Amino acid sequence: MGSRILVVEDETDLAELVAFNLRGAGHDVTVAHDGNTALAEIQRSQPDLLVLDVMLPDISGLEVCRRLRRKAQTVRLPVIMLTARTDEVDRVVGFEVGADDYVPKPFSPRELVLRVEAILRRTIPAADVEGPQVIALGELVIDVPAHRVEVQGEEILLTALEFRLLLDLASRAGRVQSRDVLLERVWGYSPNAETRTVDTHVKRLREKLGAGAVHIETVRGVGYRVLKS
Ligand code: CA
């Protein structure tokens, strides 16, 4: 089953090459050549995934991603960023921006297609969740099928990746999870994911959870543990 993918890149040859390869893999692809058009298109057609270049003629891809992450409707939209400069990578994967993954330019279209499919695979439909439907840890409440997280009654907007990380830890409360195990279960296939990636995401998750962050404990030299209640 193909997914609906929006490709945002102002270099038309590259945009077409990416679109061609994604269509070849069975996806339904739309192309936008600047950031504002992309934002309007996302609102209109609600794609399943975004391939987003950093360098765009109007607003940068970083800003596009930041804006998507501020809204409940798009905070979980999977985003793969195309980066041309290595100094962009830390901002993209530093999750200041909240992208799910990145592909450095130049890249092979085949590699990009593989990354897209890996991300689509790990975007689990809410209906498929097994185990408890609601996990409550004091004032931190995770409504699993709704993908909704609340701390002291206030909804916290998490990206799809942040939600899966929290859920993975919370559903194994009381047990330490190593960075390697978390990488395998939460990230799946991603050549860019390193143990540092886990730390960066946990940091970001803690910031977002505020008072709820007390439930995530760092186990020095090993990994992380969510404390029971
Ligand atoms: Ca560009």
Boltz pocket constraint, residues with backbone or C-beta under 6 A from the ligand:
constraints:
  - pocket:
      binder: B
      contacts: [[A, 9], [A, 10], [A, 11], [A, 53], [A, 54], [A, 55], [A, 56]]
      max_distance: 6.0
